[in-house]
Amino acid sequence: MLAPAVASEANAPRLDDREGQVAHFQKHSYVVLPGLLDPDQIARLNAAIDVDREANPFLWWFVGQPNNAGNLLLTQPAFELAPRLPVVLELLQALMGGPVCFEELSVQVTLPSTVAKPTGWHRDTTYWPEHPLRLDFPQLICYLADVDETTHAFTISPEDTSEPILDEKAHIERGGTTYFHGKAGTGILFNAATVHGATVRETENTRRILQVYWGHEARPNLSDVSLIPPRLWRDDPDPEVRRFYSKHSRYSRIFHQAMGIDLP
């Protein structure tokens, strides 16, 4: 197996280097986006998290995990900036080759730990073999606190998009382990089907990450996690914003139906 590696802002393409970003994604199934969020945006999102955890603790548990929230678009409008960051949308268009739709937004808070734990390897979804990059659902991880060798870290086992698809164990043996270190505001965009996970380290630091998923307009939904509020898919004055948020999961449809709100 390959020796573990570290990816950071220092070895990432520039945010304005679209060709370099696409080439890196093709070769590794991920690309680091340094300085994706500025200090003011990071401060606003962290403040919104603090407010929501205090006001709505019952919302901070999803997919069986405490300290995770999947419906901040309902309660904290500050998070509306994350799914539609222009630099990310432009890159997604280049990678996906068609209309991009919102799928899910969540925040995960990983508390300090007195023990280190192995990386929680998994895939969030399957590949789409017919796509040139096998890319059905791109995912963004964005750090809301600094991450280095003394903190918990997002981890991936890279793969070339032209390589054969392997089972999880063989995939890791081939691609090895890459840890992502970076300042708050660093983003990592990757194929959600690529093997990845969180590495829990012995640390006194708390990790906060923002996660966003996107999908193709005409493909099935990824998950039943995030409700899309009517102010985005129905009431926003921009037709492109309404289109972007118009892909409703079963979860979203059930709740809107129960409230007597007609969906397109």
Residue, then its C-alpha position, 0 to 999 in steps of 0.5 A: m500500500l502507498a505511504p500516507a500523503v497530505a494534501s493542502e492549499a500549497n499543492a492545489p491549483r489556483l481557484d482561477d485555474r479551471e483547466g488545472q482543477v479539472a485535470h487534477f479531478q480527472k487524475h485524483s477524483y478530488v481537487v482542493l479549493p484553497g481560500l474558498l470561504d473568506p474570514d467574514q463568511i467563516a465567521r458568519l457561518n460559525a456564528a449561525i452554527d452557535v445560534d442554531r445549536e443553542a436554539n434548535p438542539f433537536l435538529w442537531w442529530f441526523v443519519g444517526q449522528p449527534n452534533n450533525a445538522g442537515n436542515l440549516l437552510l430552514t433555520q439559518p439563511a446565512f448558509e444559503l451562500a454555500p451551495r451557490l458559490p460562483v467559483v464552485l458552480e463554474l467548476l461543477q459545470a465543467l466537471m458535470g457537463g450539464p445543469v447542476c441542482f442542489e441535493e444536500l447541505s449539512v454541518q458536522v461537528t466532531l468533538p475532541s477525543t482522548v483516543a485516535k480512531p482509524t479512518g471511517w472509510h465509506r462511499d456515500t453513493t455509487y458511480w455513474p458509469e455512463h458519465p465521462l468522470r463517473l460523477d453522479f454526485p459531487q461533494l464539497i467539504c469545507y473546513l470551518a476551523d483550521v485542520d492540521e496533523t493535531t486535529h481530526a481530518f477529512t481523508i480520501s483514497p484517491e483514484d484516477t477516473s479512468e481506473p477500474i472500479l474496485d471494492e473498498k479494500a482494493h481501492i484503498e490498497r491501490g490509492g492509499t490514504t491522503y489526509f487534508h490539512g488546511k486553514a478554515g475556508t479550505g474546500i475539497l471537492f470530490n466524487a462522493a462515490t470515491v472512498h473517503g472518511a473522517t480520521v479521528r485523532e487524539t486532540e483537544n480541538t473541535r472540527r467543524i465542516l460544511q458539506v454540500y452535495w449537488g446532482h444532475e437535474a435529470r438524475p434520481n435524488l441522492s438522499d432524504v436529508s435536507l428540506i428545501p424551503p419555499r423561499l428558495w425553490r418557489d419565492d426567490p426572484d431569480p428563476e435560475v435560483r428557483r431551478f437550482y433548488s427545484k429537485h425535491s427528494r421524497y423527504s421534501r415532497i412528503f413534508h411539503q404535501a403535509m403542509g399543503i404546499d404544491l410542488p412543481 
